[in-house]
Amino acid sequence: MSAVLPVLSETSRPFYDGCRQGRLLYQRCEDCDAIVFFPRKYCPGCLGENLAWQRSSGKGTIHSFTVTRMFAPTEFSRMTPYVLAVVKLEEGFKMMTNIIRTPIEELRCGLPVQVVFDPVGDELVLPRFELAKG
């Protein structure tokens, strides 16, 4: 699944480099200990610049989701139906993503999921999620 791809910036590049290496990364502020996700230059809690990259377990739960079956934006219309979800990771941050490799009828909020890395080009790998095994 791919359509509109993220633009890599100096700030986001470490996140996407991690995905290419099979690692889901987030930031933690070394000044106030806040968890920071999505990648930023400054901590939204204390506005500090002392952000360090951390590795996530890649495990979480479905916080919410929606299924797009039709009337998707043109860039996504060939991928319908698709699931857009908010996943709450074990580390406490939430991320918007897709749930893949899972029958839509089986999805429920609160179900455990794990990250899978989906290559969408020669250099870009996106984190998506599937139901956790076991």
Phi and psi in radians as a Rosetta constraint file:
Dihedral C 1 N 2 CA 2 C 2 CIRCULARHARMONIC -2.767 0.35
Dihedral N 2 CA 2 C 2 N 3 CIRCULARHARMONIC 2.606 0.35
Dihedral C 2 N 3 CA 3 C 3 CIRCULARHARMONIC -2.634 0.35
Dihedral N 3 CA 3 C 3 N 4 CIRCULARHARMONIC -1.599 0.35
Dihedral C 3 N 4 CA 4 C 4 CIRCULARHARMONIC -1.513 0.35
Dihedral N 4 CA 4 C 4 N 5 CIRCULARHARMONIC 2.124 0.35
Dihedral C 4 N 5 CA 5 C 5 CIRCULARHARMONIC -1.719 0.35
Dihedral N 5 CA 5 C 5 N 6 CIRCULARHARMONIC 2.617 0.35
Dihedral C 5 N 6 CA 6 C 6 CIRCULARHARMONIC -1.153 0.35
Dihedral N 6 CA 6 C 6 N 7 CIRCULARHARMONIC 2.642 0.35
Dihedral C 6 N 7 CA 7 C 7 CIRCULARHARMONIC -1.616 0.35
Dihedral N 7 CA 7 C 7 N 8 CIRCULARHARMONIC 2.165 0.35
Dihedral C 7 N 8 CA 8 C 8 CIRCULARHARMONIC -1.375 0.35
Dihedral N 8 CA 8 C 8 N 9 CIRCULARHARMONIC 2.345 0.35
Dihedral C 8 N 9 CA 9 C 9 CIRCULARHARMONIC -2.196 0.35
Dihedral N 9 CA 9 C 9 N 10 CIRCULARHARMONIC 3.037 0.35
Dihedral C 9 N 10 CA 10 C 10 CIRCULARHARMONIC -1.010 0.35
Dihedral N 10 CA 10 C 10 N 11 CIRCULARHARMONIC -0.633 0.35
Dihedral C 10 N 11 CA 11 C 11 CIRCULARHARMONIC -1.308 0.35
Dihedral N 11 CA 11 C 11 N 12 CIRCULARHARMONIC -0.707 0.35
Dihedral C 11 N 12 CA 12 C 12 CIRCULARHARMONIC -1.552 0.35
Dihedral N 12 CA 12 C 12 N 13 CIRCULARHARMONIC -0.302 0.35
Dihedral C 12 N 13 CA 13 C 13 CIRCULARHARMONIC -0.957 0.35
Dihedral N 13 CA 13 C 13 N 14 CIRCULARHARMONIC -0.769 0.35
Dihedral C 13 N 14 CA 14 C 14 CIRCULARHARMONIC -1.032 0.35
Dihedral N 14 CA 14 C 14 N 15 CIRCULARHARMONIC -0.622 0.35
Dihedral C 14 N 15 CA 15 C 15 CIRCULARHARMONIC -1.085 0.35
Dihedral N 15 CA 15 C 15 N 16 CIRCULARHARMONIC -0.867 0.35
Dihedral C 15 N 16 CA 16 C 16 CIRCULARHARMONIC -1.268 0.35
Dihedral N 16 CA 16 C 16 N 17 CIRCULARHARMONIC -0.530 0.35
Dihedral C 16 N 17 CA 17 C 17 CIRCULARHARMONIC -1.092 0.35
Dihedral N 17 CA 17 C 17 N 18 CIRCULARHARMONIC -0.723 0.35
Dihedral C 17 N 18 CA 18 C 18 CIRCULARHARMONIC -1.057 0.35
Dihedral N 18 CA 18 C 18 N 19 CIRCULARHARMONIC -0.763 0.35
Dihedral C 18 N 19 CA 19 C 19 CIRCULARHARMONIC -1.053 0.35
Dihedral N 19 CA 19 C 19 N 20 CIRCULARHARMONIC -0.711 0.35
Dihedral C 19 N 20 CA 20 C 20 CIRCULARHARMONIC -1.083 0.35
Dihedral N 20 CA 20 C 20 N 21 CIRCULARHARMONIC -0.478 0.35
Dihedral C 20 N 21 CA 21 C 21 CIRCULARHARMONIC -1.651 0.35
Dihedral N 21 CA 21 C 21 N 22 CIRCULARHARMONIC 0.118 0.35
Dihedral C 21 N 22 CA 22 C 22 CIRCULARHARMONIC 1.335 0.35
Dihedral N 22 CA 22 C 22 N 23 CIRCULARHARMONIC 0.503 0.35
Dihedral C 22 N 23 CA 23 C 23 CIRCULARHARMONIC -2.212 0.35
Dihedral N 23 CA 23 C 23 N 24 CIRCULARHARMONIC 2.241 0.35
Dihedral C 23 N 24 CA 24 C 24 CIRCULARHARMONIC -1.601 0.35
Dihedral N 24 CA 24 C 24 N 25 CIRCULARHARMONIC 2.058 0.35
Dihedral C 24 N 25 CA 25 C 25 CIRCULARHARMONIC -1.931 0.35
Dihedral N 25 CA 25 C 25 N 26 CIRCULARHARMONIC 2.671 0.35
Dihedral C 25 N 26 CA 26 C 26 CIRCULARHARMONIC -2.492 0.35
Dihedral N 26 CA 26 C 26 N 27 CIRCULARHARMONIC 3.008 0.35
Dihedral C 26 N 27 CA 27 C 27 CIRCULARHARMONIC -1.924 0.35
Dihedral N 27 CA 27 C 27 N 28 CIRCULARHARMONIC 2.652 0.35
Dihedral C 27 N 28 CA 28 C 28 CIRCULARHARMONIC -2.269 0.35
Dihedral N 28 CA 28 C 28 N 29 CIRCULARHARMONIC 2.345 0.35
Dihedral C 28 N 29 CA 29 C 29 CIRCULARHARMONIC -1.352 0.35
Dihedral N 29 CA 29 C 29 N 30 CIRCULARHARMONIC 2.157 0.35
Dihedral C 29 N 30 CA 30 C 30 CIRCULARHARMONIC -1.407 0.35
Dihedral N 30 CA 30 C 30 N 31 CIRCULARHARMONIC -0.096 0.35
Dihedral C 30 N 31 CA 31 C 31 CIRCULARHARMONIC -1.596 0.35
Dihedral N 31 CA 31 C 31 N 32 CIRCULARHARMONIC -0.811 0.35
Dihedral C 31 N 32 CA 32 C 32 CIRCULARHARMONIC -2.054 0.35
Dihedral N 32 CA 32 C 32 N 33 CIRCULARHARMONIC 0.003 0.35
Dihedral C 32 N 33 CA 33 C 33 CIRCULARHARMONIC 1.225 0.35
Dihedral N 33 CA 33 C 33 N 34 CIRCULARHARMONIC 0.275 0.35
Dihedral C 33 N 34 CA 34 C 34 CIRCULARHARMONIC -1.238 0.35
Dihedral N 34 CA 34 C 34 N 35 CIRCULARHARMONIC 2.521 0.35
Dihedral C 34 N 35 CA 35 C 35 CIRCULARHARMONIC -1.479 0.35
Dihedral N 35 CA 35 C 35 N 36 CIRCULARHARMONIC 2.312 0.35
Dihedral C 35 N 36 CA 36 C 36 CIRCULARHARMONIC -2.152 0.35
Dihedral N 36 CA 36 C 36 N 37 CIRCULARHARMONIC 2.093 0.35
Dihedral C 36 N 37 CA 37 C 37 CIRCULARHARMONIC -2.673 0.35
Dihedral N 37 CA 37 C 37 N 38 CIRCULARHARMONIC 2.226 0.35
Dihedral C 37 N 38 CA 38 C 38 CIRCULARHARMONIC -1.484 0.35
Dihedral N 38 CA 38 C 38 N 39 CIRCULARHARMONIC 2.914 0.35
Dihedral C 38 N 39 CA 39 C 39 CIRCULARHARMONIC -0.990 0.35
Dihedral N 39 CA 39 C 39 N 40 CIRCULARHARMONIC 2.328 0.35
Dihedral C 39 N 40 CA 40 C 40 CIRCULARHARMONIC -2.458 0.35
Dihedral N 40 CA 40 C 40 N 41 CIRCULARHARMONIC 2.897 0.35
Dihedral C 40 N 41 CA 41 C 41 CIRCULARHARMONIC -1.540 0.35
Dihedral N 41 CA 41 C 41 N 42 CIRCULARHARMONIC -0.479 0.35
Dihedral C 41 N 42 CA 42 C 42 CIRCULARHARMONIC -2.234 0.35
Dihedral N 42 CA 42 C 42 N 43 CIRCULARHARMONIC 2.552 0.35
Dihedral C 42 N 43 CA 43 C 43 CIRCULARHARMONIC -1.213 0.35
Dihedral N 43 CA 43 C 43 N 44 CIRCULARHARMONIC 2.236 0.35
Dihedral C 43 N 44 CA 44 C 44 CIRCULARHARMONIC -1.252 0.35
Dihedral N 44 CA 44 C 44 N 45 CIRCULARHARMONIC -0.241 0.35
Dihedral C 44 N 45 CA 45 C 45 CIRCULARHARMONIC -1.454 0.35
Dihedral N 45 CA 45 C 45 N 46 CIRCULARHARMONIC -0.882 0.35
Dihedral C 45 N 46 CA 46 C 46 CIRCULARHARMONIC -2.086 0.35
Dihedral N 46 CA 46 C 46 N 47 CIRCULARHARMONIC -0.019 0.35
Dihedral C 46 N 47 CA 47 C 47 CIRCULARHARMONIC 1.149 0.35
Dihedral N 47 CA 47 C 47 N 48 CIRCULARHARMONIC 0.281 0.35
Dihedral C 47 N 48 CA 48 C 48 CIRCULARHARMONIC -1.276 0.35
Dihedral N 48 CA 48 C 48 N 49 CIRCULARHARMONIC 2.787 0.35
Dihedral C 48 N 49 CA 49 C 49 CIRCULARHARMONIC -1.820 0.35
Dihedral N 49 CA 49 C 49 N 50 CIRCULARHARMONIC 0.090 0.35
Dihedral C 49 N 50 CA 50 C 50 CIRCULARHARMONIC -1.623 0.35
Dihedral N 50 CA 50 C 50 N 51 CIRCULARHARMONIC 1.221 0.35
Dihedral C 50 N 51 CA 51 C 51 CIRCULARHARMONIC -1.786 0.35
Dihedral N 51 CA 51 C 51 N 52 CIRCULARHARMONIC 2.309 0.35
Dihedral C 51 N 52 CA 52 C 52 CIRCULARHARMONIC -2.033 0.35
Dihedral N 52 CA 52 C 52 N 53 CIRCULARHARMONIC 2.486 0.35
Dihedral C 52 N 53 CA 53 C 53 CIRCULARHARMONIC -1.382 0.35
Dihedral N 53 CA 53 C 53 N 54 CIRCULARHARMONIC 2.397 0.35
Dihedral C 53 N 54 CA 54 C 54 CIRCULARHARMONIC -2.218 0.35
Dihedral N 54 CA 54 C 54 N 55 CIRCULARHARMONIC 2.680 0.35
Dihedral C 54 N 55 CA 55 C 55 CIRCULARHARMONIC -1.664 0.35
Dihedral N 55 CA 55 C 55 N 56 CIRCULARHARMONIC 2.237 0.35
Dihedral C 55 N 56 CA 56 C 56 CIRCULARHARMONIC -1.479 0.35
Dihedral N 56 CA 56 C 56 N 57 CIRCULARHARMONIC 2.692 0.35
Dihedral C 56 N 57 CA 57 C 57 CIRCULARHARMONIC -1.168 0.35
Dihedral N 57 CA 57 C 57 N 58 CIRCULARHARMONIC -0.393 0.35
Dihedral C 57 N 58 CA 58 C 58 CIRCULARHARMONIC 1.372 0.35
Dihedral N 58 CA 58 C 58 N 59 CIRCULARHARMONIC 0.159 0.35
Dihedral C 58 N 59 CA 59 C 59 CIRCULARHARMONIC -1.908 0.35
Dihedral N 59 CA 59 C 59 N 60 CIRCULARHARMONIC 2.483 0.35
Dihedral C 59 N 60 CA 60 C 60 CIRCULARHARMONIC -2.921 0.35
Dihedral N 60 CA 60 C 60 N 61 CIRCULARHARMONIC -2.827 0.35
Dihedral C 60 N 61 CA 61 C 61 CIRCULARHARMONIC -2.316 0.35
Dihedral N 61 CA 61 C 61 N 62 CIRCULARHARMONIC 2.705 0.35
Dihedral C 61 N 62 CA 62 C 62 CIRCULARHARMONIC -1.270 0.35
Dihedral N 62 CA 62 C 62 N 63 CIRCULARHARMONIC 2.057 0.35
Dihedral C 62 N 63 CA 63 C 63 CIRCULARHARMONIC -1.491 0.35
Dihedral N 63 CA 63 C 63 N 64 CIRCULARHARMONIC -0.777 0.35
Dihedral C 63 N 64 CA 64 C 64 CIRCULARHARMONIC -2.787 0.35
Dihedral N 64 CA 64 C 64 N 65 CIRCULARHARMONIC 2.836 0.35
Dihedral C 64 N 65 CA 65 C 65 CIRCULARHARMONIC -2.797 0.35
Dihedral N 65 CA 65 C 65 N 66 CIRCULARHARMONIC 2.821 0.35
Dihedral C 65 N 66 CA 66 C 66 CIRCULARHARMONIC -2.460 0.35
Dihedral N 66 CA 66 C 66 N 67 CIRCULARHARMONIC 2.652 0.35
Dihedral C 66 N 67 CA 67 C 67 CIRCULARHARMONIC -1.956 0.35
Dihedral N 67 CA 67 C 67 N 68 CIRCULARHARMONIC 2.166 0.35
Dihedral C 67 N 68 CA 68 C 68 CIRCULARHARMONIC -1.713 0.35
Dihedral N 68 CA 68 C 68 N 69 CIRCULARHARMONIC 2.021 0.35
Dihedral C 68 N 69 CA 69 C 69 CIRCULARHARMONIC -1.846 0.35
Dihedral N 69 CA 69 C 69 N 70 CIRCULARHARMONIC -0.489 0.35
Dihedral C 69 N 70 CA 70 C 70 CIRCULARHARMONIC -2.754 0.35
Dihedral N 70 CA 70 C 70 N 71 CIRCULARHARMONIC 2.981 0.35
Dihedral C 70 N 71 CA 71 C 71 CIRCULARHARMONIC 1.040 0.35
Dihedral N 71 CA 71 C 71 N 72 CIRCULARHARMONIC 0.579 0.35
Dihedral C 71 N 72 CA 72 C 72 CIRCULARHARMONIC -1.312 0.35
Dihedral N 72 CA 72 C 72 N 73 CIRCULARHARMONIC 2.744 0.35
Dihedral C 72 N 73 CA 73 C 73 CIRCULARHARMONIC -0.953 0.35
Dihedral N 73 CA 73 C 73 N 74 CIRCULARHARMONIC 2.614 0.35
Dihedral C 73 N 74 CA 74 C 74 CIRCULARHARMONIC -0.844 0.35
Dihedral N 74 CA 74 C 74 N 75 CIRCULARHARMONIC -0.754 0.35
Dihedral C 74 N 75 CA 75 C 75 CIRCULARHARMONIC -1.096 0.35
Dihedral N 75 CA 75 C 75 N 76 CIRCULARHARMONIC -0.394 0.35
Dihedral C 75 N 76 CA 76 C 76 CIRCULARHARMONIC -1.929 0.35
Dihedral N 76 CA 76 C 76 N 77 CIRCULARHARMONIC -0.095 0.35
Dihedral C 76 N 77 CA 77 C 77 CIRCULARHARMONIC -1.068 0.35
Dihedral N 77 CA 77 C 77 N 78 CIRCULARHARMONIC -0.568 0.35
Dihedral C 77 N 78 CA 78 C 78 CIRCULARHARMONIC -1.281 0.35
Dihedral N 78 CA 78 C 78 N 79 CIRCULARHARMONIC -0.177 0.35
Dihedral C 78 N 79 CA 79 C 79 CIRCULARHARMONIC -1.712 0.35
Dihedral N 79 CA 79 C 79 N 80 CIRCULARHARMONIC -0.036 0.35
Dihedral C 79 N 80 CA 80 C 80 CIRCULARHARMONIC -1.187 0.35
Dihedral N 80 CA 80 C 80 N 81 CIRCULARHARMONIC 2.552 0.35
Dihedral C 80 N 81 CA 81 C 81 CIRCULARHARMONIC -1.368 0.35
Dihedral N 81 CA 81 C 81 N 82 CIRCULARHARMONIC 2.595 0.35
Dihedral C 81 N 82 CA 82 C 82 CIRCULARHARMONIC -2.445 0.35
Dihedral N 82 CA 82 C 82 N 83 CIRCULARHARMONIC 2.759 0.35
Dihedral C 82 N 83 CA 83 C 83 CIRCULARHARMONIC -1.924 0.35
Dihedral N 83 CA 83 C 83 N 84 CIRCULARHARMONIC 2.147 0.35
Dihedral C 83 N 84 CA 84 C 84 CIRCULARHARMONIC -1.847 0.35
Dihedral N 84 CA 84 C 84 N 85 CIRCULARHARMONIC 2.195 0.35
Dihedral C 84 N 85 CA 85 C 85 CIRCULARHARMONIC -2.342 0.35
Dihedral N 85 CA 85 C 85 N 86 CIRCULARHARMONIC 2.779 0.35
Dihedral C 85 N 86 CA 86 C 86 CIRCULARHARMONIC -1.899 0.35
Dihedral N 86 CA 86 C 86 N 87 CIRCULARHARMONIC 2.116 0.35
Dihedral C 86 N 87 CA 87 C 87 CIRCULARHARMONIC -1.903 0.35
Dihedral N 87 CA 87 C 87 N 88 CIRCULARHARMONIC 2.318 0.35
Dihedral C 87 N 88 CA 88 C 88 CIRCULARHARMONIC -1.698 0.35
Dihedral N 88 CA 88 C 88 N 89 CIRCULARHARMONIC 2.040 0.35
Dihedral C 88 N 89 CA 89 C 89 CIRCULARHARMONIC -1.420 0.35
Dihedral N 89 CA 89 C 89 N 90 CIRCULARHARMONIC 2.738 0.35
Dihedral C 89 N 90 CA 90 C 90 CIRCULARHARMONIC -0.953 0.35
Dihedral N 90 CA 90 C 90 N 91 CIRCULARHARMONIC -0.537 0.35
Dihedral C 90 N 91 CA 91 C 91 CIRCULARHARMONIC -1.319 0.35
Dihedral N 91 CA 91 C 91 N 92 CIRCULARHARMONIC -0.178 0.35
Dihedral C 91 N 92 CA 92 C 92 CIRCULARHARMONIC 1.913 0.35
Dihedral N 92 CA 92 C 92 N 93 CIRCULARHARMONIC -0.176 0.35
Dihedral C 92 N 93 CA 93 C 93 CIRCULARHARMONIC -1.637 0.35
Dihedral N 93 CA 93 C 93 N 94 CIRCULARHARMONIC 2.782 0.35
Dihedral C 93 N 94 CA 94 C 94 CIRCULARHARMONIC -1.983 0.35
Dihedral N 94 CA 94 C 94 N 95 CIRCULARHARMONIC 2.548 0.35
Dihedral C 94 N 95 CA 95 C 95 CIRCULARHARMONIC -2.419 0.35
Dihedral N 95 CA 95 C 95 N 96 CIRCULARHARMONIC 2.516 0.35
Dihedral C 95 N 96 CA 96 C 96 CIRCULARHARMONIC -1.474 0.35
Dihedral N 96 CA 96 C 96 N 97 CIRCULARHARMONIC 2.360 0.35
Dihedral C 96 N 97 CA 97 C 97 CIRCULARHARMONIC -2.798 0.35
Dihedral N 97 CA 97 C 97 N 98 CIRCULARHARMONIC -3.019 0.35
Dihedral C 97 N 98 CA 98 C 98 CIRCULARHARMONIC -1.972 0.35
Dihedral N 98 CA 98 C 98 N 99 CIRCULARHARMONIC 2.565 0.35
Dihedral C 98 N 99 CA 99 C 99 CIRCULARHARMONIC -1.749 0.35
Dihedral N 99 CA 99 C 99 N 100 CIRCULARHARMONIC 2.186 0.35
Dihedral C 99 N 100 CA 100 C 100 CIRCULARHARMONIC -2.203 0.35
Dihedral N 100 CA 100 C 100 N 101 CIRCULARHARMONIC 2.987 0.35
Dihedral C 100 N 101 CA 101 C 101 CIRCULARHARMONIC 0.979 0.35
Dihedral N 101 CA 101 C 101 N 102 CIRCULARHARMONIC 0.480 0.35
Dihedral C 101 N 102 CA 102 C 102 CIRCULARHARMONIC -2.424 0.35
Dihedral N 102 CA 102 C 102 N 103 CIRCULARHARMONIC 2.252 0.35
Dihedral C 102 N 103 CA 103 C 103 CIRCULARHARMONIC -1.027 0.35
Dihedral N 103 CA 103 C 103 N 104 CIRCULARHARMONIC 2.264 0.35
Dihedral C 103 N 104 CA 104 C 104 CIRCULARHARMONIC -0.964 0.35
Dihedral N 104 CA 104 C 104 N 105 CIRCULARHARMONIC -0.640 0.35
Dihedral C 104 N 105 CA 105 C 105 CIRCULARHARMONIC -1.120 0.35
Dihedral N 105 CA 105 C 105 N 106 CIRCULARHARMONIC -0.350 0.35
Dihedral C 105 N 106 CA 106 C 106 CIRCULARHARMONIC -1.529 0.35
Dihedral N 106 CA 106 C 106 N 107 CIRCULARHARMONIC -0.174 0.35
Dihedral C 106 N 107 CA 107 C 107 CIRCULARHARMONIC -1.312 0.35
Dihedral N 107 CA 107 C 107 N 108 CIRCULARHARMONIC 2.417 0.35
Dihedral C 107 N 108 CA 108 C 108 CIRCULARHARMONIC -2.606 0.35
Dihedral N 108 CA 108 C 108 N 109 CIRCULARHARMONIC 2.592 0.35
Dihedral C 108 N 109 CA 109 C 109 CIRCULARHARMONIC -1.098 0.35
Dihedral N 109 CA 109 C 109 N 110 CIRCULARHARMONIC 2.477 0.35
Dihedral C 109 N 110 CA 110 C 110 CIRCULARHARMONIC 1.625 0.35
Dihedral N 110 CA 110 C 110 N 111 CIRCULARHARMONIC -0.200 0.35
Dihedral C 110 N 111 CA 111 C 111 CIRCULARHARMONIC -1.213 0.35
Dihedral N 111 CA 111 C 111 N 112 CIRCULARHARMONIC 2.502 0.35
Dihedral C 111 N 112 CA 112 C 112 CIRCULARHARMONIC -1.300 0.35
Dihedral N 112 CA 112 C 112 N 113 CIRCULARHARMONIC 2.437 0.35
Dihedral C 112 N 113 CA 113 C 113 CIRCULARHARMONIC -2.335 0.35
Dihedral N 113 CA 113 C 113 N 114 CIRCULARHARMONIC 2.849 0.35
Dihedral C 113 N 114 CA 114 C 114 CIRCULARHARMONIC -2.392 0.35
Dihedral N 114 CA 114 C 114 N 115 CIRCULARHARMONIC 2.652 0.35
Dihedral C 114 N 115 CA 115 C 115 CIRCULARHARMONIC -1.282 0.35
Dihedral N 115 CA 115 C 115 N 116 CIRCULARHARMONIC 2.531 0.35
Dihedral C 115 N 116 CA 116 C 116 CIRCULARHARMONIC -2.285 0.35
Dihedral N 116 CA 116 C 116 N 117 CIRCULARHARMONIC 2.591 0.35
Dihedral C 116 N 117 CA 117 C 117 CIRCULARHARMONIC -1.869 0.35
Dihedral N 117 CA 117 C 117 N 118 CIRCULARHARMONIC 2.162 0.35
Dihedral C 117 N 118 CA 118 C 118 CIRCULARHARMONIC -1.965 0.35
Dihedral N 118 CA 118 C 118 N 119 CIRCULARHARMONIC 1.845 0.35
Dihedral C 118 N 119 CA 119 C 119 CIRCULARHARMONIC -1.156 0.35
Dihedral N 119 CA 119 C 119 N 120 CIRCULARHARMONIC 2.278 0.35
Dihedral C 119 N 120 CA 120 C 120 CIRCULARHARMONIC -2.158 0.35
Dihedral N 120 CA 120 C 120 N 121 CIRCULARHARMONIC 0.369 0.35
Dihedral C 120 N 121 CA 121 C 121 CIRCULARHARMONIC 2.927 0.35
Dihedral N 121 CA 121 C 121 N 122 CIRCULARHARMONIC -3.036 0.35
Dihedral C 121 N 122 CA 122 C 122 CIRCULARHARMONIC -1.170 0.35
Dihedral N 122 CA 122 C 122 N 123 CIRCULARHARMONIC -0.579 0.35
Dihedral C 122 N 123 CA 123 C 123 CIRCULARHARMONIC -2.107 0.35
Dihedral N 123 CA 123 C 123 N 124 CIRCULARHARMONIC -0.151 0.35
Dihedral C 123 N 124 CA 124 C 124 CIRCULARHARMONIC -1.949 0.35
Dihedral N 124 CA 124 C 124 N 125 CIRCULARHARMONIC 2.283 0.35
Dihedral C 124 N 125 CA 125 C 125 CIRCULARHARMONIC -2.203 0.35
Dihedral N 125 CA 125 C 125 N 126 CIRCULARHARMONIC 2.267 0.35
Dihedral C 125 N 126 CA 126 C 126 CIRCULARHARMONIC -1.884 0.35
Dihedral N 126 CA 126 C 126 N 127 CIRCULARHARMONIC 2.493 0.35
Dihedral C 126 N 127 CA 127 C 127 CIRCULARHARMONIC -1.444 0.35
Dihedral N 127 CA 127 C 127 N 128 CIRCULARHARMONIC 2.215 0.35
Dihedral C 127 N 128 CA 128 C 128 CIRCULARHARMONIC -2.260 0.35
Dihedral N 128 CA 128 C 128 N 129 CIRCULARHARMONIC 3.062 0.35
Dihedral C 128 N 129 CA 129 C 129 CIRCULARHARMONIC -2.283 0.35
Dihedral N 129 CA 129 C 129 N 130 CIRCULARHARMONIC 2.704 0.35
Dihedral C 129 N 130 CA 130 C 130 CIRCULARHARMONIC -2.385 0.35
Dihedral N 130 CA 130 C 130 N 131 CIRCULARHARMONIC 2.878 0.35
Dihedral C 130 N 131 CA 131 C 131 CIRCULARHARMONIC -1.027 0.35
Dihedral N 131 CA 131 C 131 N 132 CIRCULARHARMONIC 2.444 0.35
Dihedral C 131 N 132 CA 132 C 132 CIRCULARHARMONIC -1.159 0.35
Dihedral N 132 CA 132 C 132 N 133 CIRCULARHARMONIC 2.495 0.35
Dihedral C 132 N 133 CA 133 C 133 CIRCULARHARMONIC -1.419 0.35
Dihedral N 133 CA 133 C 133 N 134 CIRCULARHARMONIC 2.443 0.35
